[in-house]
Amino acid sequence: MTWTLAVVCCLAVHAQQNLSWGQGPQVVSPDIHADNTVTFNLIAPQAQKVQITGDMLPTKKVEYQGNTYDTPGVADLVKDDKGVWSFTTQPLKPELYTYNMIVDGVKIIDPLNVYNIRDINNLFSVLLIGGDARTDLYKVNKVAHGTVSKVWYESPTAGLTRRCTVYTPAGYETSGKDYPVFYLLHGIGGDENAWSELGRAAQILDNLIAQGKAEPMIVVMTNGNISEEACPGETSAGFRVPTMMLPKTMEGSFETAFPDVVKFVEKTYRVKKDKAHRAIAGLSMGGFHSLFISINNPDMFGYIGLFSAAVDQQQPDPNGHPKIYADRNAKIDALFAKKPNLFWIGIGKTDFLFKNNNDLRAYLDSKHHKYTYLETDGGHIWRNWRIYLSEFTPLLFK
């Protein structure tokens, strides 16, 4: 008894010492100032060179496999006499920003910033500068909140038990009402966590619904990698290194299996089970999937959204499902003959898929198919995809 008490007291004193340590001036990073400049700091007295890279810096263009990409710029930090390296930005526009430090050539997350996000096999530190109506959609505000669940379902077509992320709006549990459903798909290398984490989907939905700008709806965020059970590290495969190079991503298997998730949702949740109350949209690969799922099932979705869609990027695979991609234009005509409520296209001016999307639009124009188009600055980036979600969602189920 005495020994136990002594250990507990010792631990308590140690905890108090940890809590009291560093109560004087501390190094903060990122340090957001009143004028929206941001100072980034790193304590690294032995480092020879420290830089920062992130989407708060001017972009630079990089050529890769015949395509031109916008990539984040790089800036040098300056060391003071205490071994603290610092860099201060120009005033930044309201936005959700991601960044990394580079210490003697090694890219790391900011050790002074506990907030970080995984995107495929990269970790990024993150900060949010609010102050305008759009960026305030990305914040957790004092409004009624929906519920985000990680839900497992059987996919007989894929031969797997798979996971999706499901957002149910505030009040779903007690309302007794049936809701429309929006299927929201990620890009290549992403997973069922991408839209809820990188895309701020739950915050955007909560805020738009609270403002009366969007209908209360269920949002289903699937895993578009049909060979996978769920996101990396949360499957029976264990802690594998995440990769973009997964099998069966754009050769027809996902599109063929997609009705499995619709059947699961309509069996499990209180939803309206008709075309007028179903929407589908996705970014990049997810936009590609949304296009082919909708045109191969013209009676399934009344609302279709293509966010920087990977148009004409299907992977030739003799073991795939080539019929999914056959007769694309004829299937598009058949879809429009059924008069969808909304066909929506968004693309950045410097996106490497800009021409592909313009070619699709040229075909739609030649056939006088009605669609809504939004062109934004920037390239193939989450900043644009959050904008597209914010613009597309208020148009649904009206």
Secondary structure as UniProt FT lines:
FT   HELIX           2..20
FT   TURN            21..22
FT   STRAND          31..32
FT   TURN            34..35
FT   STRAND          38..43
FT   TURN            45..46
FT   STRAND          50..54
FT   TURN            55..56
FT   STRAND          60..64
FT   TURN            65..66
FT   STRAND          67..71
FT   STRAND          73..76
FT   STRAND          78..79
FT   TURN            81..82
FT   STRAND          84..88
FT   STRAND          95..103
FT   TURN            104..105
FT   STRAND          106..108
FT   TURN            111..112
FT   STRAND          116..119
FT   TURN            120..121
FT   STRAND          122..129
FT   HELIX           133..136
FT   TURN            137..138
FT   STRAND          147..155
FT   TURN            156..159
FT   STRAND          160..168
FT   TURN            170..171
FT   HELIX           172..175
FT   STRAND          181..185
FT   TURN            188..189
FT   TURN            192..193
FT   HELIX           194..197
FT   HELIX           201..210
FT   TURN            211..212
FT   STRAND          218..221
FT   TURN            226..227
FT   TURN            232..233
FT   TURN            236..237
FT   HELIX           253..268
FT   HELIX           275..277
FT   STRAND          278..283
FT   HELIX           285..296
FT   TURN            298..300
FT   STRAND          303..307
FT   TURN            311..312
FT   TURN            318..319
FT   HELIX           322..324
FT   TURN            325..327
FT   HELIX           328..337
FT   STRAND          342..348
FT   TURN            349..350
FT   TURN            352..353
FT   HELIX           354..366
FT   TURN            367..368
FT   STRAND          372..376
FT   HELIX           382..392
FT   HELIX           393..395
FT   TURN            396..397
//
